[in-house]
Amino acid sequence: MTDYKIINGEKVPIIKCESETVISNLKTGKIYKNEEEVKADNANPKDIKRDVKIIIPKGFDVFGEEPLK
């Protein structure tokens, strides 16, 4: 679940999480399956909205005792 990487001399946890992305067109309300479908639709990039949900593993403390640096 957790790997570590040395950054600036400190051991930093690398958390592997799942994510879900919903891509939609603000003007038409169309929901796209993926980025390729967006490109094929030739939609104006300003009209495209991406909602990303990050799924944190159970038992992971997002509000740790010390704030992140």
C-alpha atoms as a printed R data frame, in Angstrom:
   type eleno elety resid chain resno       x      y       z
1  ATOM     1    CA   MET     A     1   0.000  0.000   0.000
2  ATOM     2    CA   THR     A     2   2.726  2.490   0.905
3  ATOM     3    CA   ASP     A     3   6.118  2.936  -0.722
4  ATOM     4    CA   TYR     A     4   8.757  5.422   0.297
5  ATOM     5    CA   LYS     A     5  10.934  7.799  -1.675
6  ATOM     6    CA   ILE     A     6  13.845  9.937  -0.498
7  ATOM     7    CA   ILE     A     7  13.157 13.611  -1.251
8  ATOM     8    CA   ASN     A     8  15.622 16.264  -0.069
9  ATOM     9    CA   GLY     A     9  17.159 13.708   2.267
10 ATOM    10    CA   GLU     A    10  13.838 12.802   3.927
11 ATOM    11    CA   LYS     A    11  11.935  9.522   3.661
12 ATOM    12    CA   VAL     A    12   8.508 10.462   2.262
13 ATOM    13    CA   PRO     A    13   5.604  8.003   2.013
14 ATOM    14    CA   ILE     A    14   4.142  7.482  -1.457
15 ATOM    15    CA   ILE     A    15   0.509  6.458  -1.006
16 ATOM    16    CA   LYS     A    16  -1.134  4.459  -3.779
17 ATOM    17    CA   CYS     A    17  -4.785  5.477  -4.119
18 ATOM    18    CA   GLU     A    18  -7.545  4.757  -6.561
19 ATOM    19    CA   SER     A    19  -9.353  7.561  -8.338
20 ATOM    20    CA   GLU     A    20 -12.537  8.014 -10.340
21 ATOM    21    CA   THR     A    21 -12.925 10.752 -12.950
22 ATOM    22    CA   VAL     A    22 -16.206 11.957 -14.436
23 ATOM    23    CA   ILE     A    23 -15.775 14.066 -17.579
24 ATOM    24    CA   SER     A    24 -18.760 16.158 -18.640
25 ATOM    25    CA   ASN     A    25 -19.714 18.957 -20.999
26 ATOM    26    CA   LEU     A    26 -21.030 22.008 -19.144
27 ATOM    27    CA   LYS     A    27 -23.168 23.222 -22.082
28 ATOM    28    CA   THR     A    28 -24.701 19.949 -23.263
29 ATOM    29    CA   GLY     A    29 -24.562 17.916 -20.041
30 ATOM    30    CA   LYS     A    30 -23.042 14.980 -21.940
31 ATOM    31    CA   ILE     A    31 -20.992 12.542 -19.838
32 ATOM    32    CA   TYR     A    32 -17.898 11.181 -21.620
33 ATOM    33    CA   LYS     A    33 -16.405  7.718 -21.055
34 ATOM    34    CA   ASN     A    34 -12.795  8.884 -21.510
35 ATOM    35    CA   GLU     A    35 -10.515 11.595 -22.924
36 ATOM    36    CA   GLU     A    36 -10.598 10.034 -26.410
37 ATOM    37    CA   GLU     A    37 -14.362 10.522 -26.546
38 ATOM    38    CA   VAL     A    38 -13.906 14.190 -25.622
39 ATOM    39    CA   LYS     A    39 -11.415 14.659 -28.467
40 ATOM    40    CA   ALA     A    40 -13.712 12.883 -30.937
41 ATOM    41    CA   ASP     A    41 -16.599 15.197 -29.954
42 ATOM    42    CA   ASN     A    42 -14.466 18.299 -30.776
43 ATOM    43    CA   ALA     A    43 -15.928 20.035 -27.727
44 ATOM    44    CA   ASN     A    44 -14.655 23.437 -26.654
45 ATOM    45    CA   PRO     A    45 -12.083 22.777 -23.890
46 ATOM    46    CA   LYS     A    46 -13.650 25.614 -21.848
47 ATOM    47    CA   ASP     A    47 -16.901 23.615 -21.708
48 ATOM    48    CA   ILE     A    48 -15.279 20.423 -20.361
49 ATOM    49    CA   LYS     A    49 -15.448 19.693 -16.636
50 ATOM    50    CA   ARG     A    50 -13.512 16.953 -14.851
51 ATOM    51    CA   ASP     A    51 -14.612 15.815 -11.402
52 ATOM    52    CA   VAL     A    52 -11.952 13.685  -9.727
53 ATOM    53    CA   LYS     A    53 -12.673 11.570  -6.659
54 ATOM    54    CA   ILE     A    54  -9.638 10.254  -4.758
55 ATOM    55    CA   ILE     A    55 -10.362  7.060  -2.825
56 ATOM    56    CA   ILE     A    56  -8.164  6.947   0.280
57 ATOM    57    CA   PRO     A    57  -7.298  3.482   1.620
58 ATOM    58    CA   LYS     A    58  -9.114  2.470   4.814
59 ATOM    59    CA   GLY     A    59  -7.144  3.139   7.948
60 ATOM    60    CA   PHE     A    60  -5.099  5.926   6.379
61 ATOM    61    CA   ASP     A    61  -4.932  8.974   8.641
62 ATOM    62    CA   VAL     A    62  -5.318 12.046   6.415
63 ATOM    63    CA   PHE     A    63  -5.262 14.343   9.424
64 ATOM    64    CA   GLY     A    64  -1.946 13.231  10.894
65 ATOM    65    CA   GLU     A    65  -0.596 14.407  14.213
66 ATOM    66    CA   GLU     A    66   1.850 16.736  12.489
67 ATOM    67    CA   PRO     A    67   1.035 18.868   9.427
68 ATOM    68    CA   LEU     A    68   2.793 18.052   6.172
69 ATOM    69    CA   LYS     A    69   5.891 20.082   5.354
